[in-house]
Amino acid sequence: MPGKIISAAALALTLAAGTQAQAGDNRARITVVYDQKLPNVPGKSMKAVLVEYAPGGMSPGHTHPDSAFIYATVLEGAIRSAVNRGPEKTYKAGESFSEFPGDHHSVSANASKTEPAKLLAVFVLDTTETELTIDDK
């Protein structure tokens, strides 16, 4: 049971580091909602991130740590996405996609200018990784 408990201090630190509430612009709000070391895969963790897009909201082009495999599912609304110079695709609520280690996510945006959208991204990555998203410069 001790391995399944995250201390309040560690959880607060994780949430503070993983949240990017951007006041005054249209960037997506990102919140870490789950963080667990994998007991059967030493050195790896699973982290889940809730990405909330306001109407017309977006995330800048970005990559993730080289160790990260990501499974994403749209919870609400529709999300426009493009990875590795591939075609842009719109995913609706209930649809999913993956990002592989080293992928570049060039488009990540709410497909609607009037309705919000939500995405849950589940990462499997090295436990030592603290920065989940690296914005393009």
Buried (B, 14 or more C-beta within 10 A) or exposed (E): EEEEEBEEEEEEEBEEEBEBEEEEEBBBBBBBBBBEBEEEEEEBBBBBBBBBBBEBBBBBBBBBBEBBBBBBBBBBBBBBBBBEEEEEEEBEBEEEBEBEBEBBBBBBBBBBEEBBBBBBBBBBBEBEBEEBBEEEE
